[in-house]
Amino acid sequence: MVAQREVSAWRPRVPGVVEVFHAHFTEYAYPMHVHDAWTLLIVDAGAVRYDLDRHEHGTPHDTVSLLPPHVPHNGSPVTPSGFRKRVLYLDLSRLDETYIGPAVDTPDLVDPVLRTRVGQLHSALAHPGDELEAESRLTLIGERLRGHLRPRAGADLPPRPDRTLAHDLRELLDERLVQGVNLEEAAQLVHAHPAHLVRAFSGAFGIAPHQYLMSRRVDRARRLLLDGRTPGEVAAETGFYDQSHLTRHFKRLVGVAPGRYRLSAR
C-alpha cells in the first residue's frame, strides 16, 4: 500500500476555534508533542492509538477525544489502512485550565450525541457564511464537554515544589518562544540547577523543555501559514534557524512540509 498523507487546514471566523485540521494518514506516526490549545478529535475511518500522560488510549467508534493543552501526546494508526480524522483546536475561552486534569484522566468520551454534534460543527465550519450556526453548535458542544469534565475534588490542592518549578520554566519558554533561552540562563532565572530543572519539567509534563519549545513554535507556524505567509517568512518569525530547520520539525510534528500545509488551506 502506498503511504498517504492528505491534509486540509484552515482558520474559521469563529471565536474560540484556533484551527480546523482534517487529515488522512496511513503510515505516519506523530511523535510526542504538545499544543497550546485543546485538541477535539473525531476519527471517521480507522483508529488511532496514542499515549497521554504516560497512559495508552484509543479512538473506538463513536468516541470523541479531548486532549488538553500543554500535555504531551503522540499518535499512530492501529491498522495498515491508517486513519481519517477531523480535529478542532480550541482556545481556553471555550474550556479553561480547570478542566485539564479531568481531561487527562478521561480523554476519550463515548458519547454518540456529542460525536454527532462535533461532526455537524465540522460541516458548518466548512462553509463560509455559516459562522453563526458554527458558533451555536460549538456552544452546545462546550456545554456538553464541561458536563463530562466537571473539576474533581482535590483540584485546588497546592502543587508540589517541582511542579511549581516546571510551570515557571513553561511560562519562561512561552515568553521566549521566538528568541529562545538557553538552559543556563533559564536555570538562573527560575533559581534552579539546570539538571534539576530539566528533570522537574520532564517529570511534570512528560516532555523535555526543548521538545515543548519546538511544539509551540510549530503551532505558531501553522497559524501563520494559514494566514498565507510563506515558509521562509514563517521560519524567521517563529524562532527557527532557517526554512530547512522549520521544515524538519514541521514534518515531524504535522506529517507534511510547511509549503504543502499552506497550500492545503482553504
N, C-alpha and C positions, 0 to 999 in steps of 0.2 A: 504494500500500500504506500502511495506517495504521501509524504508528510504534508499536512495542510496547516496554513496559518492565515486565516481570514479575520480581519478586524474592521470595525466601524466605530467611530467615536465622535462625539460632539458635545457641546455645552449648551443646554437649552436655556431659554429665558424664564426660568422658574426658580424663585428664591429657595435656597437650601440645597439645590441639586448642583453639585460641583462638576459632574461629568456623567455622561451615559456612555457605556462601553459594551459593544457586542463582539463576540469572538467565537471562532470555530478552530480548535486546535486538535491535532491528532497525537503527535509525539512530544509536543512541547511540555516541559515541566517548569513551573515557577520555582525559583529558589526562595529562601527565607527573605522576607521584605516587610516593610510597614507602609501604611498610608496615614495621612493626617486627617482623613475623613472616614466616615462609616462606609463599609462595603456591603451593599444589599444585593445579594446574588441569587439568581434562579438558573437552573440548568434545564434546557429544553430537550437535549438529547445526550445520551451517555451519562457519565457520572464523574465526579471529581473527588479525589481523596486529598485531604490536607491536614496539616498539623497547625494547631493554635495553642499557644502557651504550653507547649510540650505534650499535648494530647491529640490523638488522631481522631479525625472526624470525616464525615462523608456527606454526599448530597443525594439521598434517595428521592424517588418520585414524590411530588407534592411538597417537597421541603423548600423552605426559604432560609437561606443562610445569611446571618448578620454578623459580620466581622468588625470588631470595634477598632477605632483609631489607635495608633501607637503600639498595637500588639502584633508581634511578628507572626506571619503565617506563610505557608507555601501552597503548592497545588500541583496535582498531576492527574492525567487521565487514568481511569480504572481499567478501561478496555482498549484494544488496539484501534477501535474506531474513534477514540478520543471523546470530546465533549463539545457541545454548543451551549454557550452561556450568554446571559444578559445581566449586566451589572449597573447599579446606580451607586455613585459616590455622593454621600450626603454630609453636609457640614453639621457642626454642633448646634446650629439653631434648630435643627429637627430633632435631635437626640443629644442631650447634654452628657457631660462626663460621668454623671452618677449612674448611668446605665452600662458603663464599660465592664464593671465587674460581673454583673449578671450575664452580659453577652459573652464574656469569656467562658463562663460556666455552661451556658446553653446557647451556642451559636446557631444550631440547626433547629428550626421551628417547623414542626409538622402541623401545618395549618392550611388546608385546601382553600379556605376563603381568602386568607392573606396571599396565598400563591396566585389566585385568580386576579386579585386586585393589583398585585405587582405587575402581572402581565398586561393588564388593562392600562396601567400607568405608562408602560413602555410604548404601547400603541399610541397613546395620546402624545407622548414626547416626540414621536417620530413625525408629527405633523405640525409645522409652524402655524401659529394661529390658534392652536388648541391649548394654550398655556393655562387658561382658567380651569379647564377640565383637568389638566395635569396637576395643577396645584390643589384642586379639590380632592382628587384621588390620593395625592401624597399626604394630605392632612389626615385622611381616614387611615391610611397605612401607618402613619406615625402614631396615631392613637392606639391602633391595634398592637404595634410593636411595644409601646410602653406598657400595655396591658400584660404582655408576656414577660417584660423585663423590669417589673417593679423592684426598686432597690431593696436589697435584703437587710435584715437586722445585722448590725455589726459593720455596716459600710462606713461608719464615721469613726471607727477605731483609729487611734493615732498611728501613722506609718512607722515602720522600723527605720532606724537611722540610715542604714544602707539604701533603703528605698528613697528616702529624702535626698540623699546624695545623688542617686540615679536621676531623680526628677530635676535636680539642679543642673546636672550635665545636659539633660534633654532640653531644658529651657535655653541653655547656652548654645547648643547646636542649632536650635531653631532660630536664635537671634543671629548666629553667624552662618546662616545657611549658604550664602553666596561666597563670602570672603573666607569662610572656614576658620578653624582653630586647631593648633597642634596640641598634642596630649600634654606636654609640659605646661603650656600656657593654661589649658583647661584645668589642670590639677592645681595650679596656683590660684586661679580664680574661684574655685569651689573648695579650696583648702583641703586637699586630699592627696595621698600618694598616687602617682599615675597608675601603678598596677592595681591598687585597691579600687581606684575609680573605674577602671575597665571591668574588673570583676563585679563591682556593685551594679554597673549598668547592664552588663550581660546577664547577671543573675536576676535582676528586676524585670527586664524586658525580653530576655531570650534572644537578643541580637546584639552584635558588637556595635560600639559607637560609630565606627566608620560605615558599617552597613546601614545603620539608621540614617546617617547623613546622606549617603548616596540615594537611598529610597526617597527621602524628602526632596532631593534635587530632581530626581526623575519625575516625581509627582508634579513639581512646578514646571518642568519641561513639557509635560503632557499638556498642561493648561495653555502654555504659550504657543505650542504647536497648533492647538485647536483655534487659537486666535489668528492663525495664518502666518506666524513668524517662521523664518527659515531655520533649519537645524544649526547653521553656523551662528546665527543671532542668538538662538536659544542657549547654545553651549556657553557663550560669553556671559549671558545674563543669569545663568543658574549655577555658576561656580565650577564648571568643568574646565579642564585644562585646554581642550580644543574639541573640534567636532568629532574626531575619532574617539576621544575619551567619552563623550556623551553617547555616541553610537554603541560602544561596547557595553556600557551599563544599561542603556535603554533597552537593547535587545535582550539582555539577560533578565531584566525585570518585567518587560512588557511582551516580549516574544517577537517583535518586529522592529525594524530600524526606524529612527525618527522620521525620515523622509516618507516612508510608506505609511506610517501612522498619520502624518499630516495630510497625505492625500486621501486617507480614508474618511476624513472629517466631512460632515455634511454642512 
